[in-house]
């Protein structure tokens, strides 16, 4: 299964020269878009699907006002959601702040909400 190339780089959503955009371009250039990149349970996702999901998630984050330099708090467990949120944040030039979702008490309760912190 391959993903359309258009989903890898939606116009205006990625910061120039960032790692997420570089990885998506490299997967496309090397013909990996149809190769498996991630396994979870009994399902596998290709490089094209993972980068396509990240590009769409970056569009959503941008729509919620996330900009380069903003902090995005990532709390999902190790999963496709985590990979997608991390790559989406990087694509925008935002800073991914990684937090263990099993922290006791949840660390996110004590963090101040600021205009530059978005929780995912």
C-alpha positions, -999 to +999 in steps of 0.1 A: +000+000+000+014+034-009+002+069+001-002+097-024+028+120-025+007+150-018+000+139+018+037+139+026+042+176+024+011+197+026+017+233+016+027+257+043+027+233+073+064+225+079+092+246+091+121+247+065+150+224+070+136+203+099+141+166+106+105+155+100+104+170+066+138+156+058+128+121+069+096+123+047+116+135+017+142+108+022+116+081+024+101+093-008+135+097-026+146+062-016+113+046-026+104+036+010+069+051+011+054+016+006+077-001+031+068-009+066+079+017+091+060+009+123+043-021+138+016-019+166-003-050+176-014-068+144-012-037+122+017-022+102+021+013+088+043+023+059+067+052+058+042+070+035+013+064+059+033+075+090+045+107+073+011+113+058-005+111+093+022+134+107+016+159+079-022+159+086-016+162+124+008+191+117-020+208+098-043+203+128-017+216+153-011+246+131-048+253+130-048+254+168-021+280+167+011+259+172+040+278+156+078+273+154+094+274+188+061+266+207+063+237+231+040+207+225+036+184+255+035+148+243+019+123+267+007+094+246+022+060+254+046+045+229+024+041+199+016+053+164-001+083+181+032+092+198+052+089+166+026+110+147+025+137+173+063+139+176+068+141+138+039+166+135+055+189+161+089+186+145+074+193+111+061+227+124+094+235+141+078+232+175+096+217+205+083+183+215+083+180+253+083+143+261+065+132+293+059+097+306+021+092+305+023+069+335+039+095+358+023+096+393+009+121+399+005+131+363+032+157+358+010+177+335-013+188+364+015+209+379+027+226+347+014+261+340-006+265+309+010+291+287+003+304+252+033+284+240+024+251+255+000+227+238-009+193+253-014+163+230 
